[in-house]
Amino acid sequence: MVQDILIVDGYNMIGAWPNLRRLADENLLEDARDELISMLADYQGFSGMKVILVFDAHQVPGLGKRYRQSRLDIRYTKEKETADECIERLVYEWLNRRTRIYVATSDNVEQHVIFGKGALRLPARELFIAIEENRKEMRRKIKETEAKPRNSFESKLGDELKMKLERWRRGETP
């Protein structure tokens, strides 16, 4: 079975998606990151893809940081490493016969580089559309589930038996 992996350039998505860009423009970059994490966690849960979110921290001293939040693998690059370099390294590490890797970025140069390494490119706009479609599908499934009777006696009966019981209730002979 092939495992799908999505590697996301975090700040590239924040700059490309209107709702996140608005937060970042209002000096709420942390809120934009949190919203991106929430959106990708939902997407990962619904799509079944493993999602790795990479944030560029190459001008921040240190060894980088890696943690999990909402079952999402989040990475900050190490000192003097750009997000693009980290993404290229991850593609190289993860690529094998049992994985299909998608990289979400709108950086044209990075798209060509990762495509040359064997990964599939996913522009920021396409990922945004896919996430919105997933959200609509989740809402539809939730409504569908809520509309169904929950573990009631009636839900266990077949249509023919329901009709017989209804005729009996009305006093008709079955």
Secondary structure, DSSP 8 states (H G I E B T S, - for coil): --EEEEEEEHHHHHHHSHHHHHHHHTT-HHHHHHHHHHHHHHHHHHH--EEEEEE--TTS-SS-EEEEETTEEEEE--TT--HHHHHHHHHHHH-STTEEEEEE---HHHHHHHHHTT-EEE-HHHHHHHHHHHHHHHHHHHHHHHHS--S-TGGGS-HHHHHHHHHHHTT---
